[in-house]
Each structure stands twice: as structure tokens, then as C-alpha cells.
Amino acid sequence: MKSHYRSSGAFLFIFIILLTICLSTEAQTSNPSRKLVGKKAPLVSHTKATLTINSFEAGGSGGGPAECDGQYHSDKTLIVALSSGWYNNGKRCSDYITIEGNGRSVQAKVVDECDSSRGCADDIVDASKAVWKALGVKENSRDWGEMKVFWSDA
């Protein structure tokens, strides 16, 4: 009979520990109205995409300044614009993503949206020349300007 009480006590102890952990996690991620606060864009891991090229400089092919910060950026910086769905209403602004292609990988900062309502396909990672060069793609190669890649949150 004592063994039965000991195993019940151990079960109750483990149950209380798990309950405490769950309640403490919820307290850290929600406010009193039970709405999540500080929610970031859902993490993306190893997603297929089409890498395109864009100039983020004033007068470049990107048009106006970047959506995230209202600034123009040098083509020599590792930056990207993401299709609207991946851009997620700006929730990925200033985050870094990892792009894998041409047997290499590079991390680039999200600074802009490739607006899907204005003709940008849903699978676009629009990148500066610096990203293309970091991936080792030569400007005169057949891949320069558009190629299939994988990307993930860094």
C-alpha cells in the first residue's frame, strides 16, 4: 500500500511542476486580455524561392525607398525584399534571412516588400547585387538575375 501512495505522490509532484511551467510560459507571452504580445512573423525554414535582382539605390529598379525604413540602400549591402506573404506586413523588417543557392549561402537583411498586389510573384526574394555576388553568381552567367534558391530565417 505504501508503494501506491509513493507513486501517486510522485505523479502529483510531476503534474504540479508541469502545470507551473505551462502557466509561467503563458504569463510571459500574453497580456491580461489573453492576446499574444510581441508576436513575430512565423519562422520559415528551408523554403523554395525565386531569387531576383533589384537595385535599392535612389533611381534604381526598386523605385522608391525601402518600406522598412524609408531609406535607399547601396547595391553593395546584403539586403533583400520579400514577397508580401513572407514580408508579413513588415514583421520581418530588419530581420536577417539565410539564402542558399549556387552551392553557397549568405545572410541578408530584410529592408523591403516585393508587393504581390503589384505583380510580384508569391515566391520572390528580391536581392541586391551584393547578395548575388556573395552567392558567387557571375554577372554574365545564365543565372544572373533569376535563379531558384532556398531561404530560411537566420
C-alpha positions, -999 to 999 in steps of 0.1 A, spaced: 0 0 0 29 24 7 42 19 -28 9 30 -43 10 63 -22 46 70 -32 38 66 -70 7 88 -66 28 114 -48 55 113 -75 28 117 -102 12 146 -83 46 163 -79 55 160 -116 20 172 -126 24 203 -104 59 211 -119 45 208 -155 15 229 -146 38 256 -131 60 256 -162 29 259 -185 14 288 -165 47 306 -163 52 303 -201 17 317 -208 23 346 -183 54 356 -203 36 355 -237 2 370 -231 -12 401 -216 -43 402 -193 -67 402 -222 -51 369 -234 -38 384 -267 -3 375 -276 21 404 -274 53 409 -293 44 383 -318 70 380 -347 64 365 -381 63 327 -381 97 312 -386 104 299 -421 128 270 -426 143 260 -459 117 274 -483 119 273 -521 121 307 -537 130 325 -569 159 349 -563 156 381 -584 178 411 -586 169 446 -575 186 479 -570 177 496 -538 196 528 -546 179 561 -555 169 559 -591 174 521 -592 150 495 -603 134 493 -569 115 525 -574 111 544 -541 128 540 -508 126 507 -488 94 500 -469 110 491 -436 130 523 -430 120 548 -458 157 548 -469 176 540 -501 204 514 -497 236 507 -515 237 478 -540 269 468 -521 250 458 -490 235 424 -483 198 432 -484 165 418 -497 128 425 -503 104 396 -497 71 388 -514 41 402 -495 32 370 -477 68 364 -464 72 402 -457 42 397 -434 31 434 -431 66 444 -421 71 418 -393 103 407 -409 117 442 -412 154 443 -401 155 405 -396 181 385 -414 174 356 -437 198 329 -450 197 324 -487 212 291 -502 220 289 -539 248 281 -563 264 259 -537 268 288 -512 248 306 -485 246 342 -474 227 362 -448 209 393 -459 188 419 -441 151 424 -450 145 460 -459 116 460 -483 85 443 -496 81 429 -531 44 438 -534 24 409 -546 -6 431 -553 16 450 -579 28 420 -599 54 405 -576 51 367 -576 45 350 -542 78 332 -541 103 361 -546 134 370 -527 144 402 -544 181 408 -537 208 434 -541 238 428 -563 259 421 -532 238 391 -524 242 377 -559 280 383 -557 282 366 -523 265 336 -538 292 335 -564 270 342 -594 288 359 -622 271 389 -638 274 374 -673 262 339 -663 228 325 -674 217 325 -637 223 362 -631 190 380 -625 168 350 -617 175 316 -601 160 291 -578 172 292 -542 161 282 -507 158 307 -478 152 305 -441 151 328 -411 186 334 -398 
